[in-house]
Amino acid sequence: MRGFLGKHCLDAGWGQFFQVLEQCCGKRGVFFLKVDSKKTSHICPKCLVETGKKQLSERIHSCQHGDYTMDRDVAAAQVVLIRGLAAVGHTACDAF
């Protein structure tokens, strides 16, 4: 999306998607919660230590504290999973 309103149109689309998703979950009795996605690529999912900001060109997450190496996007998704489980009172299993 190029132009002045491009980013606003994309943001409105995501906002409407989340509204519809929340309504559908409510009708079906399914729990819905948005998880904070800030700094998910900066945190190690194994030891939960902040490894620092990465450049977009860095595609591999590696942590010396937890001796953990994984694709950056997979590691960020694992951090989102841990936050989601913590929000509902569960602890993340040691599967990573």
Secondary structure, DSSP 8 states (H G I E B T S, - for coil): --STTHHHHHHHHHHHHHHHHHHHHHHHT--------TTTTTB-TTT--B-----TT--EEEETTTTEEEEHHHHHHHHHHHHHHHHTT----S--
